[in-house]
Structures are given as C-alpha cells and as structure tokens.
Amino acid sequence: MTTLRTTSDIINALGGIETMAELTGTSVNGVYNWRAGKQFPADTYRLLKDALEEIGHDAPDTLWPMRQAPKKAAKGTVSAAKLLRRAAAQ
C-alpha cells in the first residue's frame, strides 16, 4: 500500500479535480481550495480514506483537521475512555 502525503497526490490518485468534486459532492473550486490549503475537510475523512484503500493507497490522518481525544482528561472533566466505559455499563 502506497502512502500519499499531500492533498495534491490524493486528488490526482482519485482521478483529478473534477472527479474529486463529483466524489465528494463539492464544487470544483472547493477541491482547488483543498489543494491550496493542504488539508481536506474533516467530514471527508471516511469517504476519502475508503476510496484510497480501494485503489491500494493510504494517507496520513494529519491531512484532515480533526480533534484528538486527550490521553489524560483535564481537571474536572471526564476522559473519553471513562465515558465509553460508563455508557457500556448501562
């Protein structure tokens, strides 16, 4: 599996600007902006990761601006893992 490291590489691998616009339901100008901005919108993560996998490619998660759950909860907050355990116990 080849890892593609830039938005341009991914756009090209998935067929170019127009194909990418069609695939994501975005305007052609929007896809040009992704190329220029160096990241994709977070809501395209699963769609694009699946499309890349289908053609034997991968990409680093850093190409999508997503929040990461903290490893340790801030004082006075509950960690994601604790919330999940609590929900599973109900």
Short mmCIF file of the C-alpha atoms (twelve columns), coordinates in Angstrom:
data_MODEL
# 
_entry.id   MODEL 
# 
loop_
_atom_site.group_PDB 
_atom_site.id 
_atom_site.type_symbol 
_atom_site.label_atom_id 
_atom_site.label_alt_id 
_atom_site.label_comp_id 
_atom_site.label_asym_id 
_atom_site.label_seq_id 
_atom_site.Cartn_x 
_atom_site.Cartn_y 
_atom_site.Cartn_z 
_atom_site.pdbx_PDB_model_num 
ATOM 1  C CA . MET A 1  0.000   0.000  0.000   1 
ATOM 2  C CA . THR A 2  1.417   3.365  -1.044  1 
ATOM 3  C CA . THR A 3  1.092   6.284  1.363   1 
ATOM 4  C CA . LEU A 4  0.170   9.552  -0.323  1 
ATOM 5  C CA . ARG A 5  1.374   12.533 1.688   1 
ATOM 6  C CA . THR A 6  -0.239  15.584 0.092   1 
ATOM 7  C CA . THR A 7  -3.710  16.704 -0.901  1 
ATOM 8  C CA . SER A 8  -2.454  17.047 -4.479  1 
ATOM 9  C CA . ASP A 9  -1.252  13.433 -4.528  1 
ATOM 10 C CA . ILE A 10 -4.630  12.242 -3.239  1 
ATOM 11 C CA . ILE A 11 -6.627  14.378 -5.662  1 
ATOM 12 C CA . ASN A 12 -4.527  13.087 -8.564  1 
ATOM 13 C CA . ALA A 13 -4.754  9.450  -7.419  1 
ATOM 14 C CA . LEU A 14 -8.542  9.672  -7.164  1 
ATOM 15 C CA . GLY A 15 -8.930  10.973 -10.710 1 
ATOM 16 C CA . GLY A 16 -8.281  14.708 -10.574 1 
ATOM 17 C CA . ILE A 17 -10.189 17.845 -9.640  1 
ATOM 18 C CA . GLU A 18 -13.475 17.136 -11.410 1 
ATOM 19 C CA . THR A 19 -13.689 13.506 -10.296 1 
ATOM 20 C CA . MET A 20 -12.894 14.519 -6.731  1 
ATOM 21 C CA . ALA A 21 -15.611 17.192 -6.830  1 
ATOM 22 C CA . GLU A 22 -18.098 14.585 -8.041  1 
ATOM 23 C CA . LEU A 23 -16.972 12.008 -5.463  1 
ATOM 24 C CA . THR A 24 -17.346 14.409 -2.537  1 
ATOM 25 C CA . GLY A 25 -20.287 16.495 -3.738  1 
ATOM 26 C CA . THR A 26 -18.115 19.600 -3.641  1 
ATOM 27 C CA . SER A 27 -17.577 22.312 -6.230  1 
ATOM 28 C CA . VAL A 28 -14.512 22.235 -8.450  1 
ATOM 29 C CA . ASN A 29 -13.400 25.473 -6.748  1 
ATOM 30 C CA . GLY A 30 -13.737 23.757 -3.372  1 
ATOM 31 C CA . VAL A 31 -11.384 20.981 -4.465  1 
ATOM 32 C CA . TYR A 32 -8.886  23.581 -5.731  1 
ATOM 33 C CA . ASN A 33 -9.054  25.173 -2.276  1 
ATOM 34 C CA . TRP A 34 -8.259  21.834 -0.628  1 
ATOM 35 C CA . ARG A 35 -5.201  21.501 -2.792  1 
ATOM 36 C CA . ALA A 36 -4.079  25.049 -1.954  1 
ATOM 37 C CA . GLY A 37 -4.953  24.737 1.740   1 
ATOM 38 C CA . LYS A 38 -3.065  21.471 2.209   1 
ATOM 39 C CA . GLN A 39 -5.911  19.762 4.133   1 
ATOM 40 C CA . PHE A 40 -9.294  18.218 3.440   1 
ATOM 41 C CA . PRO A 41 -12.440 18.975 5.481   1 
ATOM 42 C CA . ALA A 42 -12.815 16.567 8.399   1 
ATOM 43 C CA . ASP A 43 -16.174 15.348 7.074   1 
ATOM 44 C CA . THR A 44 -14.447 13.851 4.013   1 
ATOM 45 C CA . TYR A 45 -12.165 11.624 6.102   1 
ATOM 46 C CA . ARG A 46 -14.030 8.310  5.891   1 
ATOM 47 C CA . LEU A 47 -15.073 8.786  2.256   1 
ATOM 48 C CA . LEU A 48 -11.568 9.578  1.047   1 
ATOM 49 C CA . LYS A 49 -9.796  7.016  3.237   1 
ATOM 50 C CA . ASP A 50 -12.154 4.303  1.898   1 
ATOM 51 C CA . ALA A 51 -11.672 5.453  -1.711  1 
ATOM 52 C CA . LEU A 52 -7.904  5.416  -1.275  1 
ATOM 53 C CA . GLU A 53 -7.986  1.944  0.245   1 
ATOM 54 C CA . GLU A 54 -9.972  0.669  -2.749  1 
ATOM 55 C CA . ILE A 55 -7.134  1.685  -5.065  1 
ATOM 56 C CA . GLY A 56 -4.320  0.491  -2.798  1 
ATOM 57 C CA . HIS A 57 -3.296  3.783  -1.222  1 
ATOM 58 C CA . ASP A 58 -3.345  5.361  2.216   1 
ATOM 59 C CA . ALA A 59 -2.807  8.872  3.591   1 
ATOM 60 C CA . PRO A 60 -1.764  10.270 6.974   1 
ATOM 61 C CA . ASP A 61 -4.601  11.376 9.244   1 
ATOM 62 C CA . THR A 62 -2.933  14.777 9.561   1 
ATOM 63 C CA . LEU A 63 -4.403  15.725 6.164   1 
ATOM 64 C CA . TRP A 64 -7.776  16.078 7.929   1 
ATOM 65 C CA . PRO A 65 -8.118  18.658 10.750  1 
ATOM 66 C CA . MET A 66 -9.705  16.575 13.480  1 
ATOM 67 C CA . ARG A 67 -9.607  16.921 17.205  1 
ATOM 68 C CA . GLN A 68 -7.853  14.152 19.069  1 
ATOM 69 C CA . ALA A 69 -9.128  12.938 22.412  1 
ATOM 70 C CA . PRO A 70 -6.653  13.873 25.128  1 
ATOM 71 C CA . LYS A 71 -4.761  10.980 26.667  1 
ATOM 72 C CA . LYS A 72 -5.465  12.440 30.083  1 
ATOM 73 C CA . ALA A 73 -8.634  14.313 30.964  1 
ATOM 74 C CA . ALA A 74 -8.251  17.890 32.131  1 
ATOM 75 C CA . LYS A 75 -9.022  18.527 35.782  1 
ATOM 76 C CA . GLY A 76 -12.767 18.494 36.333  1 
ATOM 77 C CA . THR A 77 -13.548 16.667 33.071  1 
ATOM 78 C CA . VAL A 78 -14.121 13.033 32.199  1 
ATOM 79 C CA . SER A 79 -11.944 11.187 29.683  1 
ATOM 80 C CA . ALA A 80 -13.486 9.697  26.531  1 
ATOM 81 C CA . ALA A 81 -12.498 6.204  27.682  1 
ATOM 82 C CA . LYS A 82 -14.278 6.697  31.013  1 
ATOM 83 C CA . LEU A 83 -17.408 7.938  29.230  1 
ATOM 84 C CA . LEU A 84 -17.383 4.905  26.944  1 
ATOM 85 C CA . ARG A 85 -16.975 2.505  29.870  1 
ATOM 86 C CA . ARG A 86 -19.810 4.261  31.695  1 
ATOM 87 C CA . ALA A 87 -22.094 4.003  28.639  1 
ATOM 88 C CA . ALA A 88 -21.237 0.323  28.123  1 
ATOM 89 C CA . ALA A 89 -22.115 -0.461 31.727  1 
ATOM 90 C CA . GLN A 90 -25.640 0.952  31.368  1 
# 
